[in-house]
Amino acid sequence: MQLEHVLYQTDGPLALITLNRPERLNAITGQSMAEIGEALARMQEDATVRVGILTGAGRGFCSGGDRKVTADRVARGEELSHGPGYSPRPFYRAQQLFTTLEKPLIAAVNGPAVGGGMDLALWCDLRVASEHASFGELYIDRGLVPDMGGLFLLPRIVGYAKAAELLLTGEIIGAQEALRIGLVNRVVPHEQLLAAARELALKICAKPVRGVFATKRALARLLAPDWERESDYHAALQEALISTRDFREADRAFVEKRAPAFRGE
């Protein structure tokens, strides 16, 4: 697969995966997710690579799903609701690649990581944040349940109570608060972000390779013991919610640049 939305580079034992749609704050599309999966596969298959770093080009890590797609559909006169049979399951299959990856992956969060962007950071094993980074699970603002990263991993990383607060309010937090609650491993000056992520990656590379890979596999099993069952349940919830009036109103309000008027339906 030729990569257009993602850059993949190697430097000795390290792989650098860069989300590369800076004009859209690296917003996710179906193509983006497919290319992320391809980059992870390349990293897994390259025997010289020991650790990966995931970051974003420009001033943002990832702004989540690309809602410009919504605006474009309105401009073409299309209905905002998803068509019959729509399912988010292909996105979940792409996310599952993170759980099967044998090699550690570090998120170098250079700016906003919200919605699906925060989920991508959560799927990484470690997170190094720039002082400019921010995090938020914004699904509740569209009447949706969080993606599997937020719903499944966030409570395990920061604890149930704080996860519930972030998921139910859609609050956006800064880098220092993310460090305080254990969401990120460290916060560094913006210009030192990639150097700090690289330093952490090389520290892991210096450890016995078989031990590192075995530990990564063991951690993945603890975090996602029954991925298929959980993702099927989650997908069923999401499929039901995207048919509601509240979901359509959220998209319509986004296009019309106004506050949504939810009816609780």
Rosetta blueprint (number, residue, H / E / L):
1 M L
2 Q L
3 L L
4 E L
5 H L
6 V E
7 L E
8 Y E
9 Q E
10 T E
11 D E
12 G L
13 P L
14 L E
15 A E
16 L E
17 I E
18 T E
19 L E
20 N L
21 R L
22 P H
23 E H
24 R H
25 L L
26 N L
27 A L
28 I E
29 T L
30 G H
31 Q H
32 S H
33 M H
34 A H
35 E H
36 I H
37 G H
38 E H
39 A H
40 L H
41 A H
42 R H
43 M H
44 Q H
45 E H
46 D L
47 A L
48 T L
49 V L
50 R L
51 V E
52 G E
53 I E
54 L E
55 T E
56 G E
57 A L
58 G L
59 R L
60 G L
61 F L
62 C E
63 S L
64 G L
65 G E
66 D L
67 R L
68 K H
69 V H
70 T H
71 A H
72 D H
73 R H
74 V H
75 A H
76 R L
77 G L
78 E L
79 E L
80 L L
81 S L
82 H L
83 G L
84 P L
85 G L
86 Y L
87 S L
88 P L
89 R H
90 P H
91 F H
92 Y H
93 R H
94 A H
95 Q H
96 Q H
97 L H
98 F H
99 T H
100 T H
101 L L
102 E L
103 K L
104 P L
105 L E
106 I E
107 A E
108 A E
109 V E
110 N L
111 G L
112 P E
113 A E
114 V E
115 G L
116 G H
117 G H
118 M H
119 D H
120 L H
121 A H
122 L H
123 W H
124 C L
125 D L
126 L E
127 R E
128 V E
129 A E
130 S E
131 E L
132 H L
133 A L
134 S E
135 F E
136 G E
137 E L
138 L L
139 Y H
140 I H
141 D H
142 R H
143 G L
144 L L
145 V L
146 P L
147 D L
148 M H
149 G H
150 G H
151 L H
152 F H
153 L H
154 L H
155 P H
156 R H
157 I H
158 V H
159 G L
160 Y H
161 A H
162 K H
163 A H
164 A H
165 E H
166 L H
167 L H
168 L H
169 T H
170 G L
171 E L
172 I L
173 I E
174 G E
175 A H
176 Q H
177 E H
178 A H
179 L H
180 R H
181 I L
182 G L
183 L L
184 V L
185 N L
186 R E
187 V E
188 V E
189 P L
190 H H
191 E H
192 Q H
193 L H
194 L H
195 A H
196 A H
197 A H
198 R H
199 E H
200 L H
201 A H
202 L H
203 K H
204 I H
205 C H
206 A L
207 K L
208 P L
209 V H
210 R H
211 G H
212 V H
213 F H
214 A H
215 T H
216 K H
217 R H
218 A H
219 L H
220 A H
221 R H
222 L H
223 L H
224 A L
225 P L
226 D L
227 W H
228 E H
229 R H
230 E H
231 S H
232 D H
233 Y H
234 H H
235 A H
236 A H
237 L H
238 Q H
239 E H
240 A H
241 L H
242 I L
243 S L
244 T L
245 R H
246 D H
247 F H
248 R H
249 E H
250 A H
251 D H
252 R H
253 A H
254 F H
255 V H
256 E H
257 K L
258 R L
259 A L
260 P L
261 A L
262 F L
263 R L
264 G L
265 E L
